[in-house]
Amino acid sequence: FPSHDTPTLLLLESTASGSRVGTVEAWINLQSHSTPTVGSGEYTHRCIWGRGATFMNFGVRSDGRLRFYWYNSGTNQNWYQSASGVIKLNTWHHVAAVFTGGNGYLYVDGVLVSGNKIDDGTDTGSIAFNGIATGTFSDGGIHYLGQENGEPAQSRWLGYISNFHLVNGTAKYTSNFTPASSPLSVISDTKFLFANRNRFIDLSTVPYSPTVNSTPSVQAFSPFVPTAVYSAVTHGGSAYFDGSADYLTVPDNA
């Protein structure tokens, strides 16, 4: 599921809420970083997923850090983030943000990269993550895939997002793990599973209908077999021409 510099927006409407336990994960392939416009909080990075109007997002900073950021109901900016350079451009990475017991943990390619909450630019924050926007880890409200609501222009994703999975009530990963080698399947607490089929569809038990903005498109490019040979039987029968030097010739007796 690639998102271009034009916004990719989807709306999920629900009033459900859940515990402060949950997982957000996806495979990502980022093609370029954004230029941040905010100070120490720097929440205007490329955004995989964001929610509501509270500047909550999960994305990649301009220095290659994976970050889960939120702005609480007071005046504090809070986040978990990896070391710089962890997310490489033009490379498939599995990323996950896992919340349990009031704490957050970030994983990149199955390796724990952060368990340290940062508050207003320091490493001494004491306000534990208390949920997504509503005070609970919830699937309620408006969700954005491919941008953040508060700063859409700077936060738009440029690249690919595959197998985006939102789980409410289950911490899927509690230690280092090997990411799946095939598309994800729905589990009991799945609230949203998107971008792992040949069309825009939510595979959760109670599926949502996404609203797609601009021109995102489904691609055969996959985190599981990114160099696989194209097969018309598997991928369909079409040919792409670049409008420049591409053409075919056919013998006159064909």
Secondary structure, DSSP 8 states (H G I E B T S, - for coil): -EE-SS-------------S-EEEEEEEEE-------SSTT---SEEEEEETTTTEEEEE-TTS-EEEEEE-SSS-EEEEE--TT-S-TTS-EEEEEEEETTEEEEEETTEEEE---EETTBS--------SSSSS----S-EEESS-SSSHHHH---EEEEEEEEEES----SS-----SS-----TTEEEEESSSSSS---SSS-------S-----S--SSSTT----HHHH-S-----SSS------TT-
